[in-house]
Amino acid sequence: MVNIFKNINKAQRGNWYVPVSEQMNVNGVNDANQKIFQKNSPLKSMLRENIQNSLDAKDDPSKSVEIEIELDAIKSSDFPEKETFIKYVKKIKNSKRWKNDSDVKRLVSNIREAFSTNEMPVLRFSDYNTKGATGATKYQPTNSNPWNLLTSTNNATGNSSKSGSGGSFGVGKNASKVASDINTVFYMTRSDESKNNYQLGSATLASYIEDNNISGNIYTFAAQEDKKPLEENVLKLSSGYSRDSNGTDVFILAFNGVDDLKENATKYILSEFLVSIFLGKLSVSILIDKEKYIINKDNLYNIVEEITSNNDETSKNINYYFSALNEGVKYNLSKDFCEAFDLEPTDGSIYLVERPGDAAPSTFLMTRETGMTIFTLKRFVSSAKVSGVFVASGKLSVLLRRMEDVTHTQWNPEYFRKSDDDDFNVSPKQLYSKLIAYIHGVVKDIISQEKDDSVFDSLMNDFIYIPEDTGDDSNKDNDESEIKNHISNVKIKNVGVNKPSTKTKKNKKVVVLGTNSGSNNDDKNKTTHKKQDKKDSKTTWTEVYPNEEFLIPDKEKMNYVFTSSSSLKKSLLIATIVGETKKEVPTLIEATLDGKKLRHSSDSKSVLIYIDDPIEKNTQPKISMKFKEGTNLGLEVRVLKGVNK
C-alpha cells in the first residue's frame, strides 16, 4: 500500500490509507458485498449481522451476551484526519470515470452534507460477555484471525464448518456500512491478549485515477499502511464512551436510521432474535438521550405485548412465535429420526401452539442454535391455525448452517458445503426432506382430530421444500412423507388473500367472475381471446382442492405444480399477490402448461389463466408463469373447474 499524501506527519495519531497501483481495478461505490444487505432496512441488516457476530463470540456460556446500542455523536470537526479524508473525496469527484455516475455523485453529496453540520450522528454497537476480536495485539496483515476477518477480509470466515456459529461467508461486516450515509465505520476491540483498546476505521468510497495510477475503493484509517490498528480511542464521542472490558464496538458514522430508532430497533431485534432472547442467550439495551431501554428474557412478555399493539404483520408474527415459545407444547426429535441421522433428541425442538378462532395465517419460524431467525413458513389456511418455532441444536444446527445462503435466510440442500475432514455421512437432501416430514407429523398431532384430512393436507403443503433431484437414487424409499418429484427451491407463500366474490352451493365454492376479464399481452392473440372469453362467460367455475400443490420460483418464472383431485375438462387458475407486497395485481407476461402457451387476462384483483386442455385425475401438470415483477412474489393460486351452463 502507498500513502499518497507524503507530507502527512506520521507522528500524528493515524491516517487514511488506500492501495494505489497501475494494475488496480477501477471500483465504484456499489460494492457487491454491501449490495447483499441493501434489500432490507439498513438498521435491520446491521443489527442482524452484528448481533450474530456477538453471539458467535460468546465468552461465558452460562450468561447471556449483552448488547448496547447507543445513539451518539461526534463533532464534524473531530472526524479523524478530516482534511485527508476530504482530499480523497475530491480526487474521486474529479476523476473523469465518475463524471456521469449517479451513485458516486450521491455519495460525494452525502459526505459534503455530513461535514456541513456541527455534529455527525454515530450509532455505537457494543457487545459484552464476548471474547473480543483477537489478533489486533500482535497484528499481522496476512493472518486469518477474528480482528482481520472483522475489519478487512471479505468472503472468508473464521467459523469452522463443524461449528454451529451463525456466520459462514465473512461478508456480514458490510451490513454496517449500509447504515452509514458516508459508508464509513470504525471498529474497536479488547481481548485477553491485552488490556489495551485497538481501533481501525474503514470507508467504502470509489477508486480515483491520477497519473495513470488507480486506487482501491476501500480507505482505511490505521496506524500505518499495512492496516495496523491504533492502540487508542480515535473517536471523540459526545458521551465520552470508552471500552473497559473485553468485547467489540462498531461505530457507524453519519448513521442514517436516527428516526424512530427505539421502535424500529425493538421490532427488528425481536423479529430476528426472539428465540435468542427467550432462551436467555441475548440481552439488548438501547440508549437514546441517556435513557436506557432493556430487552431481555425477564421483560420479554411485556415488550411483545407492547409492540403487538402496532397491529402490523411483523408485530403480529412476533406475538404468535412468542406464544408458541411461552405457552405451546414442546417436542424433541423422535427416536426414529435421530437413529436415521445419528442425532440426539435434543438436537431439535419444536414449540407449537394452536390458535382456535384466529383468522390470521398459520406461521412457523425456523432457527438454529444461536436463535437467529433463518426464515419463516407461511400459508393461508381457513380452518387449522397454528404457530410454531423450530430450533436446531448440536449436530443438526451444524448441518443446517452448511445449507444456508450468504444472507442466512434459507436452508437449501443444494448449497451444502462439504469439508475436507468431513465426518458427516449424511445426504443433505434426505436430511432436509425427513426433517420437514417430521415437523408435518408434529403439526398433525396438535390439530384437533375432528378436523378432516383435507384441512390437514392443505396445511401440510405449506411446509414442503424439496431440492432438485441430483440423480442419487441410493436413499430412496417408500416412505409416504417423501415426495416423488424432487423440485428445486420450493417456497409457498400463501398468506391471506382478497378473494373474488363467492356464493355457496351444496358445500362447494362457486366463483362468480366478471364478463370483462381483461386482455392478453400478446397482440396477435387478442381476437382469439375475445371470442373465447365470451365462451368463458357461459361457464360456471367451481373451486377444486388439489391433493398436493407447490409454488416454485425457477430462474425467471414461477411454476405452479398440483396433483388434480378430479378430472378437469377445462380449468382456470386465479393467482393473487399476498403478504407484504403492496401491488394488488401482478403483471403476467406469459403462461404455459408443460410448454404450451395459455390464454390469460386479469380482473381488478387477480390474474386469470385459462386451461382448455383436459387434465386427468391424479396427474401433475406444471403451469409456468413469467411475471414482470420477477420471482420474488408471494402468491396464492387457486384452481377452478369449468362446467358449461
N, C-alpha and C positions, 0 to 999 in steps of 0.2 A: 504494500500500500504506500501511497505517496501523499504527503501533506502539501497541498497546493500552496498554502499561504506560509511561505518560508519565514516571513518576518514575524510570525507569532512567537511570543516569548514562551518557551516550553516550561518555564518556571511557574507559569500560571496553572491554575487547577483545571487541567483537562482541556480538550479542544475537539472540534468536529473533524472527522477524517472520512475520506472516501477513496476507494481504489480508482486509479486512473491509468490507462494504457491505450496504445493504438489497437490492441486486439479485443478490447471490451465490446460487448454488445450494447446497442442503444436500448434502454429500458424506460418505459413511461410510468405514469402514476398507477395504472391498473395492474398492480401486482397480482399474479394468478392466485397466490396463496391467500391474499386478502379477499379477493372476489368470492371465494368459497363462503365467506361469512357475511356477505352483503345482502343475502336473500332475506335474512331475518333482521329484527331490530338490532342496531349496533350494541345497545346495552344488553340485550338478551344474549347475543353471541359472546360478548366479553365476559359476562357473568358465568355462562355455561362452561367456557373453556378454562377460565382461571380457577373456578371452584373445583373443576375436575382435576386440575394440576395439584391443587392443595390437598384434596382427598388422597391422591396418589402418593403424596409426600408425608403422610401422617406419621407422627413420632410415637406417642404413647397410645397403643391400641385400645386402652381402657377408657380413654377420654375422647370427646368429640373434637374435630377440627373446628377452630374458631376463626371466623372471617369478620373483618371490619371493612366497611365501605364508607368512606367519608368524602363529602363534597368540600374540597379545599380550594386554595388559590395561591398563585404567586404574582408578584408584580411583574408586569411585562418587561420592565427594565432589568429584572433579575433573571430573565431567561438565560440559561448557561451559554456563554460566549455568543450572545445575541448578534453582534456585528458580523462574526464569521458565518453564522447560520444564514443571515440575510444576504451576504455576499454570494453564497452558494445559490440561493434562490434567484438572485439577479442573473447569475450565469445561466441558470436553467431557462429563465424568461427570455434571455437574449439569444438563446440557441435557435437558429432558423428551423430546426427539426420540429419544434413545438409551436410554430407560428399560428397554425390553424387547429391545434389540438385543444378541444374544449375542456377535457379533463385536467390537463396541465394548467390551463388558464384559470380554472375553478380553484385548484389548489393554491396557486400563487395569490389569487384574490383572497382566499381564506386566511392565508398567512399574513397578508397585509392587514386584513381586518383584525386578526387576533392580536397583532402588535400595536394596533392603533388605540387600544383601550388601556386603562391604567392597570387592570388586573386580568389575569387569564385563569379561567376555571380549571381546576385539576381534580380529577377523581382518583382518590387513593384506594387501592385494593390491597389489603394486608391479611396474611394468614398467620395463625399461631397454633401451637402443638403440631408443628411441622418441622422437618429436618433442615429446612433451608436448602438453597441450591449450592451444593458442594462443587468445588473446582475453581472458585474465584480466588481463594487464598494463594494457592500455588498455580497461578494461571499459566496454561499452555494453550495457544490458539488452535492446535490441531487435536487436542484431546476431546474424546466424546464423554463429557461429564454433564451433570444437570445444569450447571451455570451456562456453558456454551450452548446446550440444547435450548435453554430458555431464551437466551439473548440473541443468538446469531446463527443458529443452524436450522435450516428448513429441510423438510422431507426426511427427517431422521428422528428416532425416538430412543430414549434410554430404557424404555419399558421392555422387559423380557416378554417374549411371546408365550411364556408359560406363567405369566402373572395375570392377575385379574385387574390390573390397572385400567383406568378409564381411557387414557390416550394411547394411540397406536401409530400415528403417522407423523407427528412432530410439526404440524402446521398450525396448531391451536393458538400459538403465541400471536399470530397475525390478527386474531379477533380483537385484540386490544387497540390496535392502530385504527381499525374501522370506527371505533368510538371517539377518535380524535379528529377534529376538523383540519388539523395540520399533519396528520399521520405520524405523530411523534409520541413516544412513550419513554419513560425511564424505569429502570429496574434497580432494586436494592435487595440485598440478602445478607443474612448472618447464619452461620452453621457452627457445628462443633469444631471445625477446623481453626476458627479464630473468633475472638470476641469483637473484631472489627466489623463494620458495615462496609460492603462493597457495592459500588454503583456504576451504572452504564446507561447511556442514552442511545436510542435508535429512531431514525426517521426514514420512512419510505417516501422519497420525493420522485425525481426523474433524473435521467442522465443529462449531463451537459457536454457540449462538444466545443473544444478550444484548442487551436493549433494542432489539429489532426489527432488530438487525444480525446478519448471518450471516457467519461466517468461511469461508475456504477450508479445505481439508484438507491442504495442503502447507505445512509450517512450515520456515522457512529460517533457518539460523544464518549471519549475514553481518555485514559492517562497517556496512551501512546498509540502509534499507528497500527499495532497488531491487536487492537481492541482490548488491551489490558485494562481491567476495571480500576476505578479510583477508590482509595481507602478513606472515603469521607462522604458526608452528606452534601450533595451538589445542589439540590433544590431548596430554596428558602421559602418554605411553605408558611402561609399565614398562621396556621395552627401551631407552628413550631415543632411538628411531629418529627421524631427520630426513633428508630428501632432500638430496643434494649434487650431483645431475646431472639432466639432462633426463629427463622421464618423468612418469608419473601414478600416484598412490596412491588406492586406495579402502579406507576403514576401515569395517568393519561392526561396529557396536556391539551388545552383547548377542547375540553370534554364537550361532546355535543348532545348529551342527554340530561341536561340540567332540569328541564321542565318535568314536573310530576315525578321526580326521581324516586321518592319513597314508595309511591303507589305502584309505579312500573317495576321497580326492582323487587318489591314484595311479590308481585304476581309472577314475574319471571323466575324468581328463586323457588317459589312453590310449584310452578308448573314443571320445572326441570329437576328439582331436588327434594320434592315432598317426601319420598321414601328415605332419603339420607337423613333428613331432619327427624322423621317419625322413629327411625331406628336408633336415634341418638348418635349418629355419626357426624353430624354437622350442626353448628350454631352460627347464626349470622347477625351482626349488628350494623345498622345503618345510622350514620351520624350526619345530621344536617343542622347547621347553626347551633352546634354544641348540644343538640338534643339527640338522645340515643334511642333507637327503636330496635328491639331484640326479637329475633325469630328463632325459637328453639323447641325442643320436644315438650317442655313444660307448658308453654303458652300456645302451642300449635292449634289446639281446638278453637281458642278464641280468635286467632288470626284468620283461620279458614272461615269461621262464621262471619267475620267482618268483611272479607273480600267477596264472599258469596252474594252479598247484597248488591254487588255490581251488576249481577244478572247477565253477564256476557258468557259466551260459550266456554272460554278458558277457565273462568272462575267457577262455573258450574261443574266442570270436569274435575277441578281440584277438590271440590267438595265430595263428589262421587268417589274419587280414589281414596280420599281420607276416610270416608265412611267404610270402604272395603277394608282398609288397614285397621281402623279403630273398632269397628263393630262386626265385621264379616267373619266368615268361617275360614280357618287357615288349614291348608292341605300341604303336606310334603310330597315328594316324589314317591310313586308307587314302587313296590318291590320288583315287579316285572320290568319297569322302565329302568331302574337302577342296574339290574343284572344285565340288561341288554347293552348298556354303555359304560359299565364299570363305574357307577356313580354312587354317592351316598344319598339317603333320603333327604338330608338337609341341604343338598346341593341345589335345591329348587323349592320355593314356597309360593303357594297361590293363596291370595286373600280374596274372598268372593262374598258379595252381598247382593241379595235380591232387592229390587225396588218396585214392589207392587203398587200399581196406580200411578206410576211416574210415566209421563208421556215422552220424556227425552230419550234419545238413542242409547242403546247399550254401549258401554265403553270398556276397554281393557288396556291397562298401562303395562308396558314391558320394560324391565330394567335388569341391571346386573348388580354385582357385589357393592360397588360404590354407591348405588342408589340413584344414579343419574338417569333420568328418563331417556330411553332409546327411541321408542316410538309408541304410538297408541293405535289400537284397533277400534274401528267404529262401524256401526251399521244401524240403519233404521229397522227396528223390529216392532211390530204392532202389539204383540202380547207379552212376550217374556222380556223384562227389563232387568239387566244385571250390570254391576260394575265390578271390576276385578283388577288386581295388581299381581303381576308375576315377577318374582325376584330370584335371579340365578345367583348361586354362590359357588365357592370352591372350584372344582374342576369344570363344572358346567359353565360358570362365568368366564373362565379362561377360553373355553372352546367357542362360546358365542361372541366374545370380544374379537376373536380372529375372523369372524364373519362380517364385521362391521365395515361400513363405508368410511370415507375420510371425515365426515362430519358426525359420525357415531349416531346416526338417526335411522338405521335399519340393519337387520340381520339378513344376509344373503349368502347361502352356501357357496355360490359361485365366487365370492370374494375370499373364501377361506385361505389363509396364509399359512403355509407349512414352514417348518423349521428343520434345519439340517440334523438336529439332535432330537427330532420329534419322537416321542414315545406314545403318542395318542393314536391308537389304532381304531379310528372312528371315521365312518363315512359322514361328512357334513350334511349331505342331502338326507340320509336316513335319520340322523340325529334330529334335524330340524322338523322333518315330517312327523316323526314319532312324538316329539315334544308338543307340537300343535295338536296332534291327535289326543295326547294325554290331557291337555287343557280342555279340549272338547268334552272329554269324559267327565271331568270335574264340574264343568258348567252344567252338563246334563243332569248330574246328581242333585244339584241345588234347585233346578227348575221343578216346580210343583208337578206331581205326577198326573194331575188332572188335565194338564195341557197336552194337546195331541201332538203326534210326531211331526206333523207338518210345521208346527211352530218351532220345534227344536231344529229341524232340518234347515229352516230359514235362518235361525240364529247361528248355526254352525258354519254356514257359508261365509260368514264374516271372518272367521279365524283361520282361513286357509291361505297358506303361502307355499307354493311348490316351485322348486328350482327347475331350470331347464334340464332335460334328460342328457346325461353325459355319456350314455352308451354302456354304462356299467350295470349289467343285469344280475350281478352276483348276489346282491342283497334283496332282490325282490321276493315278496312272499304273498300270501293270500289274505293278509290282514285287511279287514274291511276298512280300517282307518286310512289305508294308503289309497291314493287316487291313481287311476290307471294312466291318465295322461299327465306327463310332467310339463308344467307350464312355468315360464320364466317371469320373475318379478311380479307376482300377483299381489295387488293391493286393492281390496274392495273398500270403497269409501261411500257407503250409502248411509247418510246420517240424518235424515229428515227431509221432507220434500213438500212443496206445494203441488198437490196433485190436481189433474183435471176434474171437472165436476163428475160425480158418480151417483148412481142410484142402485139399490139392491134389488135383485130378482132371484128368488129361490136360492138365497145364500151365496150367489155368485156375483162378482162385481162386474157390472156392465158400464163401460166407459162411454160417455157421450162426447163426441168430437165435433167441433165446428165444421161447417162445409167449406169454409175458406181456410185451407190448410197451408197456404203459402206456396212458394215455388222452389224449384231445384236450382242450384247454382250453375248447372250445365245448360247453356243456352240451347244447344241443339236438341235437347230432350224436352223443352218446355211444352210443345204441343202434345206430345205423348203423355206427359204428366198431367196436363189439364184434362185430357179425356179420361185418364184412369182415375184421377181424383174424383171426377163426377161419379164414376162407378163405385169408388170407395165410400162416397156419401150414402150409398144404399146398403152399406154393410153395418151389421151390429158387431161391435168389438167387445169381447168378454175376456177379462184378465185371467190368465192361467199362471200356475206356480211351478216353475221348473224344479226337477228333483235336485239338480246341482246348478250353480251358476258362478261364473268367475268374471271379474273385470280386470283386464291385464294391460298395462302400458307396455308397448313394444316399439322402440325407436320413435317413429313419427305418428304411430297410430294407437288407438285404444281398441283392444279386442274384447268383445263380449262373447263368452262361450257358455252355453247352457245345455243341460240334458232335458229334452222335452218330456213332460209327464203325459202327454197325449199326442195324437196325430193332428197336425195342423195343415189344412188345405191352403190357407192364406193366413198371414200373421203380420203383426205390427209391433215395432219396438218404440217405446217412448223413453227418451233419455233426457234427464233434467239435472242441471248442476245443483249440488247441495253442499252443505258445510259452510266454510267461512268465505267462499267465493262470492263476490258482490254481483257479478254479471248474471242475469237471470237466464238468458238463452245462449248456449254456445253456438258458434258458427261452424256448421258441418260442411266440409269441403267435398268429401266423398265417403260413401258407404258401400261395402262389398260383402257378399255372402260366399265364403270359400272362393274368393277371387272374382266373383261375378258382381257387376255393379247393381246397386239397388236404388230405387226411387226414394227420395227423401224431401222433406219440407219442414216447416216449423209453424207452431202457433204462438200465442203470446207467452207461453211458459216453457215449452219443451220442443225438442227435436223429434220428428216423426220419421221412422224408417219403415218402408213397406216391403214385405217379402211375399211375392206372388207364387213362388215355387213351393210345393208341399214339403213339409218336414215330418218325417216319420217318428213315431213314439220311440223313446229311449235312444234316439240318435243325438249327436253332439255337434250342431253347426257352430261355425265361428263367424261372427259379424265383426268386420273391421271398420272402425270409424276414424277418419282423419279430420281433426278439428283445427281451425285457425289458431286456437289458443294453445295448441300442443297437447302433451300428455299429462301435464300437471293439473289434472282436473279431478274434483270429487263429483262422481256421477251416481245417480240412481237410474237403473234400467229396468223397465217393466215389459213383460211380454203379453200381448193380447192376441186372442184367437178370433179370426174373422168369419162371420156367418152371414150370407146374403139374406136380406129381409124378404 
